[in-house]
């Protein structure tokens, strides 16, 4: 999977400029749930499009080309997979996994690794394209170069995985209520899930 992102890293990065209001809507929702202070890690940091504006200090990714973009944006990067994080136990205050779980080989192991590197009061923030939403169904049919090998997840499936990994006290926030080409302004996120295509799942350890 990393080879796809290596070959098309620039195309991936440009997508955020071409779909400005989709991107800004996702950022607005993420800013509502991300901790304002503390040390953070993004698993699957890509080109740093989320880590940089969200002030997430560290990022990992298996794509070397993608990490070049993220590093240029000021993110402290490491080349590795989410299943094997090169950080000590209880190292971070929060971990973000944004549009990444659909691409990993072993999502449960990624979540367990996230738990391992989180402090006892740490938070895990997951952003997904809900497979059961209109947007999830759209992307599954579209089969883009990035999503053609992806395994999309539903909100309840992710919540079950989080419970298995040891997380609890979940909250949900959603945005993107139209197809990308129809979004012409920054959308206001809403609590819950079931209407928006992009859903944020916030899980704690206590």
Buried (B, 14 or more C-beta within 10 A) or exposed (E): BBEBBBEBBEEBBEBBEEBEBBBBBBBBBBEBBBEEEBBBBBBBBBBBBBBBBBEBBBBBBBBEBBBBBBBEBEBBBBEBBBBEBEBEEBBBBBBBBBBBBBBBEEBBBBBBBBBBBBBEEBBBBBBBBBBBBBBBBEBBEEEEEBBEEBEBBBBEBBBEBBEEBBBEEBEBBBBBBBEBEEBEEBBEBBEEBEBBBBBBBBBBBE
